[in-house]
Amino acid sequence: MPAPQIWRELRAGPELAELLRSRTFRSPARAADPGLAVMLITGVYGTDGPMRPMATWLRRMGYAPKRAGIAWNVDCSEREMGRLELRLKRAVESTGRRAAIVGW
């Protein structure tokens, strides 16, 4: 198996800058289901921070993004799932509607 090409991570800054300048990010389409809670869940070793641009974009569209509240996604899967289920339940209760989950 070939070694991962770590150098590609160096593109993150310029790609984020390009995203933030894009018309799609600044003026997104209207939400298909305005007010829908959307729980954003980061990947392994991730935090909520990198999900902020997506949360901003979803909010501009009219959705109600919710943070997963994960400091560093390294805890036991079973314990973390219990916490995520509780946060998702709160998100549903806050809107009185169903919720969507976006995971990385």
DAURUR-V143925 format. One record per residue. N is the residue number from 1. OMEGA is omega as a letter, one per 40 degrees, with the letter a starting at -180 (none if undefined). Layout:
BEGIN
n: [N & N]
omega: [OMEGA & OMEGA]
END
This chain:
BEGIN
n: [1 & 2 & 3 & 4 & 5 & 6 & 7 & 8 & 9 & 10 & 11 & 12 & 13 & 14 & 15 & 16 & 17 & 18 & 19 & 20 & 21 & 22 & 23 & 24 & 25 & 26 & 27 & 28 & 29 & 30 & 31 & 32 & 33 & 34 & 35 & 36 & 37 & 38 & 39 & 40 & 41 & 42 & 43 & 44 & 45 & 46 & 47 & 48 & 49 & 50 & 51 & 52 & 53 & 54 & 55 & 56 & 57 & 58 & 59 & 60 & 61 & 62 & 63 & 64 & 65 & 66 & 67 & 68 & 69 & 70 & 71 & 72 & 73 & 74 & 75 & 76 & 77 & 78 & 79 & 80 & 81 & 82 & 83 & 84 & 85 & 86 & 87 & 88 & 89 & 90 & 91 & 92 & 93 & 94 & 95 & 96 & 97 & 98 & 99 & 100 & 101 & 102 & 103 & 104]
omega: [a & i & i & a & a & a & i & i & i & i & a & a & i & i & i & i & i & i & a & i & a & i & a & i & a & a & a & i & i & i & i & a & a & i & i & i & i & i & i & a & a & i & a & a & a & i & i & a & a & i & a & i & i & i & i & a & i & i & i & i & a & i & i & a & i & i & i & i & a & i & i & a & a & a & i & a & a & i & a & i & i & i & i & i & i & i & i & i & i & i & i & a & a & a & a & a & i & i & i & i & i & a & a & none]
END
